[in-house]
Amino acid sequence: MTTRRPADTCPSRGRRLARRGLHLTREYSVDPLEVHLVRQLETPVATTFRTDRTAAEAGALLHEAHQARDPDGVLAQRLYPVLDGEGRLAGVVTRAELLHGAPDDHRPLSALARPAITAHPDETLRTIANRMAAHRITRVVVTPRTEPHCAEGILSLRQLLEARRIDLQEEQHAERLLTPFRRTPRQPEPALAAPAETLSDAAGR
């Protein structure tokens, strides 16, 4: 994924990449967050709640899942879409809000949920990273452009970092493959010592 060239060989290439909208994190290296799309990393939504369900009911469900060691993976999801009676996205609540809520909190989730910050499957991870930073959040709900009220997936900051980690691993692997094999210089053989003079040689002088 990363292309390297000798320094100063083609300085205009970086400018051409920048004009195409590809951000460079270092010399001639394309930012992986600009290459990958949301659809490549999003996790399908497994659990949703209805707006008429109370905070106490939702919290009790999560506590039951915890006691049962979460066989259905309810607790694996940390952001829950809240849907209205027609199945349309009305907001979101977090796992922490429900787990730490009062057991007698009978407010409907429609009153507890906050507006959902969303992403589209065809957006780049860089766009979503900027959106998360702007709203100070670590997860977004993924909705199709054609159905903006349909919650199809969740994308987390951890997944964005994972994409970066994979890119670094691939780059390091490529560098190892491209590094030329360096032979150890052959050491010169030591000069042979002159043969010792024998007694017969000395006597003949």
N, C-alpha and C positions, 0 to 999 in steps of 0.2 A: 504493500500500500504506500510505502514511503519511497520516494525516488531521491537518490543522492547524486550530486555532481561535484566535481572539484570546484573549490572556491574560485569565484570570479570568472569561471568559464563561460557562463551564460547569465549574466546579471539581469537581462531583460525578462527571463522566464518567470521570475518571481512576480514581476509587475503584471505579466499576462495572466498568471493564475489569480492574482488579486482582482484584476478587472473581471474575471469570470465569476467572482463571488466566492472563491475558495480561500479561506484564511490560512495564513502560514504561521505555524507556531515556532518554527526555526527554519534555517535556510532550506528552501525547496521542499519542505515537509508539509503535507496537507493535514489540516486539523481533522482528526477522525470524527469529531462531533459534527463537522460539516458534511461528511460523507454518509454517515448512517442516518436512517430515517426512524421515526417513532415506531412504525409498523414492524420493524425488525426486532425490537426489544420489549414492546408492551406485553404485559401479563393480562390474560383474560379476566374479566370481573367474575368472581366466584360467589360473592355474597352482596346482596343489596337489602335495604330496608325501605318500608313504605312510610310515607309522611305521617300516617295516622297511628303508627306504632309509637308507644311511649319510650322515653329514655330508659326507664326502669326495666321495661320488657326487653329492650335490645341489650342492655347491660347484663340482665339475667341469662340471656342466651349465650353471651360470650363467657360468662362465668361457668356455665354448664359445660361449654366446650373445653374450657381449661381443666375442669375436674375430670372430664372424660379423655383427657390428653389429646383433645382436638382431632378426632378421627376424620372429620370432614374438611379440615384445613381452614376453618373459619377464622382462626386467630392469625393465620399466615398473612392475611390481608390487613393492612394497617389504615386504609382509607376506604370508607364505605359510601357508595352513592346512595342517595335518598331519592326515591322515585314517587311520583304522585300516583293517583288512581289510574291513570292511563299509561303508566310505565315510563313517563318522561322524567328526565333528570331534573330534580328540584333543588339539589344541594348536596353537601357531603358532611359526614361526621367522621371523626377519627376513632381508632380503637381505644386510645387512651381516654378520650372523653367519655366513652361508654363504660369502660372498665372502672374508672375512678368516679363515676357519677353516683349520686345518692340513690339508694335502693328504693326510696319513696318518691323519686322524681317522676311525676306523671305528666310532664309536659310532652306533647307530641313532638316527634322528630322534626316536623315542619318548623317548629319554633326554635329548635336547637341547631339545625343544620345551617351552614353558611354557604354562600354562593360558590359554585365549583369553578375552579380554574382549569380550563380544558386544553387539550392538544389534539391535533389532527394527525391521522396516520402518515400523511405525506410530508409532514414538517420535519426539519432536521433536528438532531439532538442539540445542536448549538442554539437554535431558536428557543427550544424548551428550557435549556439551561439558563438562558437570559430571562425567560419568563419566571422561572422558579426564583431566581435571584431578586427580580423586581418585586415579587409578592412575598418573599421570605418564606417559601414553602419547600417541601422536599418531595411532594407527590402531586401528580395531576391526573385527571380523568381523561381518557382518550375517547373522542367522539368522532364519527364520520362527518365529513363536510356536508354530505347530503342529508344526514340525520343528526343535527347538532344536539338533540335532546336524548340521544341514545347512548348510554354508557357501555362501551364495548371493552374497555381495558383500563389498566392502571400503569403509569410509568413513574418510576422513582428516581431520585438522585443517585441512589446506589447503582442502578442500572446504567446511568450515564457514566459513572466512574468505572464501571466494569468494562464498558466499551473502550474507554481510554486505556485501561490496563491490558486488554487483549491486543490493542494496537501496539503498545509498547513491547509486549512479548514478541509479536510478529516482527517488529523492527529489529529487536535484538537478535532474533533467530536469523533474519536476513543478513545482518551485519556479520554474524559468525560464518555464514556460508560464503559471503563475498570477500572476507578477509583472506588475502593470499597466504599460502603456506610459507613460512619463513624457515629456511634451512639454517642450521647452525654452521657458521663458517668453519671450514675444515682447518684444523690446526696443522702447521707445517711439521713434518717429521723431524725429530732431533737428528743432528748430524752425527754420523758414526765416528767414534773415536779412532784415531790412527792406531794401527797394530803396534803393540809393544815390541821394542827391539830385543831380539833374542841374543843369547850369549855367543852363538856361532857368528851372527852378523857382526857383533862387536869385535870378535877375534880376527875376523878377516880384514879389518881396517889396518 
